[in-house]
Structure formats: C-alpha cells, structure tokens
Amino acid sequence: MGLWNIRSRLRPRATKRYPVPLSTHQLWMVSLSAPVSRDRTASRTTLYPFTRIDDETARGWLAEQWEITSRKELVDRLDDLSRSGYRARAQQLFGVAPLAWDAALYVDIARRGFGCGLIGEADAWTALKNIVPSVVRTYASWREYADHYLLGRQVWRDGLQGAGDPDLPAPQAIADAHLRALLDPANAASPWNLAPWDTISHPDRPR
C-alpha cells in the first residue's frame, strides 16, 4: 500500500465530523456537482467534498485550478459562474448556453471552499440555494442536465486545446462514462437515483 493511501486511511471520515445526513433538498443541491466528482476520494452525499477530511487538498486545488486563495476570490468566482461563466462562449459557438457545466463547477467550488474554511457551512448552503432557481427553470431531468454538462465541458476542453494548453483534462470519453454511470437506474450509489430530479420540487424532508 502506497504512502498516500496510508495517510488517506488515517484521516477521519467526513461523516464523523458531519454525522447528520443531508435532507432530500440538500442532497439534490450537492448532486449538481456529481459530474465533476469522478475521483474515488470524492463524496457525493455530504456537503464536505471528500469522503475523508482533507482540508489541505481542497485549499490546494482551489489555488492551483482557480487561483482562489481568499474568501473574496471565491465569492467573485461563484458570482461569475452564476452570471455568465463558460456558457457565454458556448452560446457564441453553438447557440446554446449550457448552464449545467457552470452550475456543476459552481457547486464544486462552493463545496471545496467550505472544505478548506474559506466559507462556513451556512454560507455554503446559501451559495448552493442561489443556483437552484436558474437550474430548475432550465432543465426537467438529470439527463438534460447531463447532456448540457457534457456540451459545456467539450467547449471548455476545446478552448484549452486551441490555446495549446499542455495540461489537458481527462478525455471526453471518461466524462461520458461517468455520466452514464450516474444516469444508470441500476446504480444504487448514484446520487441522482438517491435524489431524483423532481425531489427539489417537493417539500424537503430528512433522509
């Protein structure tokens, strides 16, 4: 077993620090970031972004991937993703603005910001609630959400290729496979099966 795996196993589980299960609405909101959360260390059923407590990784990822090192930078980035994000370029290229791509990134960044302490739990939930109305107005199912997420990701990836970025993300086929798993009705672990799309339109309740 590698040193990284040993260290990971020594960290407490996120459910130990946050033992109260998410409500149905909370799980639905967290599930907006499920397409981004492909890593085996990712948690898809807690506000905290990892299965084990790892604030340092959340902090490092925000700094390296988004140049976010302060609360203000985090709030500004969330504001940009909620207002326009990457979908503005997609609108120019395809006449379609894939909100799902920006919404998934928005929720992922908010969760990581909470994970490293840039924002508190109450502020993180407020941020997630702020993106819900536009998502619900735009889509009628997780499948529609997934389709637009993949379109947004392709536009983003093509932009990196066009810019000659040597650090390209995972191939589109990997993202496609991950989305198929999330949408598979037989996948009992999929948060989209645990919180079906219409969950957010019904009264909230404990799980």
N, C-alpha and C positions, 0 to 999 in steps of 0.2 A: 504494500500500500504506500502511495507517494506521500511526501511530507504535507502537501496541500490537503490531501484527503484526510490525513490525521488531524490537522488543525481544524478543518471544517467540522469533523465529527466532535471535536472538543467544544465547539461553540454551542450555546444553548439554543434550543428550537424557538422559533418565533412565537409559537403557540404557548410557550412557557411564560414569555414576557407579556403576551397579549392573549390571555386564555378565553376571553369571551368571543364566541363565534359571531361572525358577521350576520347582520339581518339580511333578508332577501334583497332589499334595495342596495345595501352596502356591497353585497357580493356582486350584484349586477354592475354596479359602477366600477368596482375593481376589475371585473371581467372585460371592460373596454380595452384594457391593456394586454389581454391574453395573447393576441397575435404577436406582440413584441417579446413576450416572456417565454422564449424557447429553451433557455438554459435549464439544466437539471436542478440548479440551485434556486430557481425562481419559485416563489409561492404565488399561487393563483387564487387562494381563498382567504388571504389576510391582507390588511392594508399594508403591513410591512412587506417589502418586495422580495424577501428571501425566506427560504424555509428555516434557515438558521441565522441568528443575529450576526450581522456583518456590516456595521455602520461604515467602516473604512472603505469597503468596496463600493458602497453607494456613493460615498463622497468622492472617491477617485473617479468613478465612472462619469459623474456629473461634470467634474473638472476636465477630464480628458475628451469626452464626447461632445460636451455642450459649452465648455468654458464657463461653467456655473460654479462659483465658489462662495457666493453670498446669497442671503435671502432676497435682496433686491434683484440680483441677476436671475434668480429662479422665478420670481414673480413676473419679471419682464418677459422671460421666455414663455411662460404659460400664457401671458396676455397675447403675445404674438401668435402662438399656435391657435388660440381660441378665435382670434380675429381674421387671420389670413393663412399663416403657416405655409406649407408646401403646396396647398391646393390651388393657390393663385397661378403657379406655373402650369399645373395640370389643366386648369381652365383654358389657358392660352393654347396649349398643345392639342387638347382633345375636346374642349368644350364641356368638360365635366370637372367638377371640383370635389375630389374625394375627401370629404370631411373625416372619414373613418381613419385614414392614415394619421392626420393631425390629432385626432381625438385619442388614438392609442398612444401616441408619443406623449401627449399632454398628461394622461393618467399615469403613464410610466414615470415621467419626470416628477410629477407630484408625489408619487409613492416613494421614489428614491430620495426626494427632498425631505420627506418625513423620516425616511430610514436613517438619514445622517444628521437629523436635527436642525436642518435649515428652516423647517416649518413644523409646528406642532400638530398633534392629531386632529384637533378641531379645525385648524386652518386647512389641513389636507382634505378633510371631508367636505369643507366648504368649496374648495377648488374643484373637487370631483362633481359636486352637485351643480356647479356653474356650467359644466359642459353638457349636462344631461338634456336640457330642453332642445338644443340645436340637434343633438344626435337623434332624439326621439322624433323630431319633426322630419328628419331627412331619411330615416330608414324604417323598415317594417319588419325586419328579421335579422338574425345574426348572419345569415347567408348574404344578404345585401351588404351588410356592414363588412363582411369578409371580402367580398368582391371589390369594394371600393378601397379597402385597406391595401389589397394587392396592387391595384392600379396606382395608388399613391406611392407605394414602395417602388414600383417599377420606374416611375417618373424620377423619384429621388435617386435610385441606383443609376439610371441612365445619365443623370446630371453629373454624378461622380465620375462615371466613365468618360463623359465628354470633357471633363475638366482634367483628365489624366491622373486622377487620384489613385495612387498605388495600393491603398488600403481599402479595397472594395469589400462590401459586406457579403454575407452568405449569398450564394446563387438563388435566383428566384425559385428554383425547384424545391429548395429546402423550405422556404416560406410557404409554398403551395402545399407541401406535405403536412406542415404544421397546421395550416388552416383546415385541411381535410380531416385531420385528427380531432380538432376542436368541434367540427361540424358533424362528426360521426355520431349518430344517435345511439350506437352501441358503446360509446366511450363514456363509461360511468364517471371517470375522473375529470371530464371536460367541464370547466366552469359554465360553459354555455348550455350544457344539459342540466347542471345544478340550478342555474338561474336563467330559464328560458326568456326570450326577448320580451314577452308581454308582462314579465314579472314587475317591471318598473311602472307599469300602468295600473297595478293593483295595490291595495293597501300594504304597507310594509309590515313585516312580522318577523319574529325570531325564527332561526333555523334549527 
